[in-house]
Amino acid sequence: MSDIPFTLDQLRILKAIAAEGSFKRAADTLYVSQPAVSLQVQNLEKQLNVPLFDRGGRKAQLTEAGHLLLSYGEKIITLCQETCRAIEDLQNLQGGTLIVGASQTTGTYLLPRMIGYFRSKYPEVSVQLQVHSTRRTSWGVANGQVDLAIIGGEVPAELQETLRIIPYADDELALILPVAHPLAKVEMIQKEDLYRLKFITLDSQSTIRKVIDKVLSRCDIDTKRLKVEMELNSIEAIKNAVQSGLGAAFVSVTAIEKELHMNVLHMAPIKDVEVRRTLSVIINPSRYRSKAAEAFVREILPEFSTYPEYLAQAEFITTPTTHPIHTEISTNGNGF
């Protein structure tokens, strides 16, 4: 093949069909007609001389060749977006885009404060905050779709050599009780008291639940003996359930600052137990990073870090730049 047998538009269409599962929904997503989408796919298959979709079923299923093209197509699209951002930086030093990733707790309770501080310094930068599971967030950073992220879970093993992982901050996991609970009047509760409480948790398959169980086990707390009364799908739901007197829970201290101030939840210290985890900053050193991202890394990250010495030693902190923020927040799943 001397000429490239596909266009960026065709790759975008392929990606949309794969994501939506149908030609019609892909057309709606791309704001084009379904016949136009079908024609582009037919031309693409003709140019490549290979079928990309199995048309035998009701859902648009990729063939092996389709999966291969999609895999490379996503990389090509990401690289094109990266190129546009680099040119935008070069042409407009007072603008640009910053894409920050986060797992659920950090994205809901920590990052908005950091972005607010960044907004006060660079009000013209467009900022996207993407809140997903640690795994999805890590892949976003690895693929160059996210500039940097702050996570509380563990980076997938297959990405640990690709990404730079820097210890960022301590996050205390607090035992919370209803303010009217008898143990709320006790100055310090014992480990054995935990096994008599009714707990409200996230689903056992959620990343947050797994991380909390792992941290509790390190503190010699037998998580199998904890009586799980109820499983909910969000930290906010858990806080409301505890506030309503339905049980106890372990949550990040950053998630309950407002409730503690309003005295609607009680944080119970446990004798000889400090339940903590370490949040990490992750970046991909081999990917282009915008000037806005450089400014965030150099000027904002150190202000909220428990481990500024690690940030100072990290090679990714470079010369600061001047940049700008319109905030978009997308949330999905129960990832840390």
PyMOL commands that set and color helices and strands:
alter all, ss='L'
color gray80, all
select helices_A, chain A and resi 8-20+23-30+34-48+64-91+104-121+134-142+157-159+182-185+191-194+207-218+223-225+235-243+253-255+257-262+291-304+308-313
alter helices_A, ss='H'
color red, helices_A
select strands_A, chain A and resi 53-54+61-62+97-102+126-131+148-151+164-177+198-202+227-232+249-252+266-268+276-283+327-331
alter strands_A, ss='S'
color yellow, strands_A
deselect
rebuild
show_as cartoon
